[in-house]
Amino acid sequence: MYLIFFNLAVVSALVFYITRTVKRSFQYEVQQLYSFLRGSSKLPPGPLGLPFLGSIPSVTGMDGYTPFSQIATAYGGMAYFRLGKKKVLVLREPDMIKEAYKLAAFSDRPKTSFKDDGLIGNKGIIQSVGNVWSEHRRLILSAFRTMGLKSASASSSSSSLAAASSVSPATQHIAEKMQHDVQEYLTFVAGPGGATSDMALLERLTGRLAGSCVSSCVLGLPKSFADPEFVENVEVIEEGFHVGEKLAPFEVLPILKMVPGLWRRVQEKMKRNHCVTCRYFKGLIREKVTETAADQSGGSGDGGSGEACQGSPDSLITIYRREMTKREALETKILSEIQLMQTITDLFCAGTETIKYSLMWMMLYMAKYPEIQQKIQDEIESVIGDEDRLVSWNDLSLLPYTEATILECLRLRPVLPFGHPRAVHDGGAEFRGYEVPKGTVVLALIWDVHQDPRYWENPQQFRPSRFLNAEGKTFRPDNFIPFGTGRRLCLGDQMAMMQLFTSFSGLLQRYTIAPKVGVQVDLNWKILLSLLVPKTFQLDLISRSRPAHSTLGQTSDSNFQHSM
Ligand code: HEM
């Protein structure tokens, strides 16, 4: 009897689910057809697509970016269509992107299984919406300004950061931490028997460099590249992007979740990874709290690193918890320990793979264009001379060609070519005379904007000098938007530039990057979830001669006790 009821319940749930999915899928076609017959449409223009599947057949089997660009181009720069269950709006005109991304109605993030099946919920900064997002964004912005990770005045998306680098004491402090992280990176890249020729290792080390910068600069907790827990965490985050990619089919066709075992395997992997990162970040919060308490009671003896910069807190953890305590008195509940943990996780995720792949692209471009690499090395030498030190953020205004080359790499290979997907909020959006339904996923085709011949002369040419003005100073054209635009503009844009500048310059001080013997440099790309990543990564690092007394990137075998 129990079994009959159970089976009935399962069958009813299935029927309900299938009817609902089919009804929702056809809603769009009916709406589009109705609008077509009436000769007017309130929905933005776009392909009709197949029932149930929508435009899935048009976007699969290709490279993961081009079909979106083609559809947007075919419909005048803005196209609305459906991918299975998801409604999608793609924008490729810079004025449209800027206009839409300024609106509150376009400032949500898409619903995903990862976020909405209880694993994350409305937490943190990247996926959150509404008050949770706006309060966290305000707090992080203010904390980043205090900590020197964001200049108070400069809008770094429109002008050169050189001005912002006439450096505050807090930024100076961050610059030193970054130099320290780069120093450790170079040490590990050098290895005990000469520069590594293992490109998979170089990729992993570059990921650790990005992670260690977030840890030291945002959390005030420097980590060794050989710390096994730190290494595990960086690798789990890396893996998260691969697992995330497996999620995509379930997002557009949730019916696939019914295939026995398929969904459960992905979900379990996601949960396991989530547990590892939660455990790790909980540990870091505890570590910082203990350290700060010791500092305050004078227990650390050496002044500790908790309040390292002339009394200004050097950790988001400290600033967040202080604000939380203040607000507890006011009984506002938005800030909490669990929100803090998700926020840190988000910053780690946002700040590792983006930096890692940007640096990998820069290395590939240097191998491809040796004359540009030489010019940068000459520029660096003219500033550093015989000094035994790495380039620091303070040198930025003296190294315009180096900065311009970084910007050119970000133009031609923006690691988030669609930005980070936005979603239309619950009230729907009116945009340029159209009605965009609630929940529509919005993709900004940043890469198209960066390659549009209307804004860039010979856009396919790798030409750093396009970012230099007549006085030889760097500037950022309006349509250069690798960090997005509008209300959810990247919070780590300045930190990213600091990291890229310090790491890229450090690498070129120590090495000349060359193609592997007999192998052409491959600038081909693929999409990994939403990241633009190199298809292959094959290079040689050739050590450059240094002053005899130099300690840059020196290695000792003790650094290699732990497994790589
Ligand atoms: C080359 C490096 C980076 C690139 C190209 C990049 C690019 C972007 C883009 C395109 C967005 C989406 C903006 C939008 O929705 O309109 C974004 C969001 C974000 N980025 Fe970055 N990013 C980089 C590095 C970083 C770093 C180092 C951090 C901090 C550690 C960071 C933190 C964030 C955060 C928190 C958001 C979400 C902001 C929000 O939703 O309000 N990013 N980034």
Residues whose N, C-alpha, C, O or C-beta is under 5 A from the ligand:
A	BS01	HEM	I125 I126 R137 L347 A350 G351 T354 I355 S358 V415 L416 G419 H420 P482 F483 G484 T485 R487 R488 L489 C490 L491 G492 M495 A496
